[in-house]
Amino acid sequence: MTKAEKEQYVIQLCEEDKNYKEIAKLTHKFIRDIGAIIKRHQENIERENGQLEETNEDYDVKSKSKIS
């Protein structure tokens, strides 16, 4: 199973209302990794629905004071 396939399996199990502990046992992943996969999936859904703005890593340095 590839990494993408495992992540899709985690998402599928979550949609089947399995808890993180059950998913961890079935996929042999850490609970923190499962949480990260689910969070990333939810952010992607929100972004597709227009509920989450794209984050722009390029921020305006000129607007900061010289002391900052």
Secondary structure by P-SEA (a helix, b strand, c coil): ccaaaaaaaaaaaaaacccaaaaaaaacccaaaaaaaaaaaaaaaaaaaccccccccccccccccccc
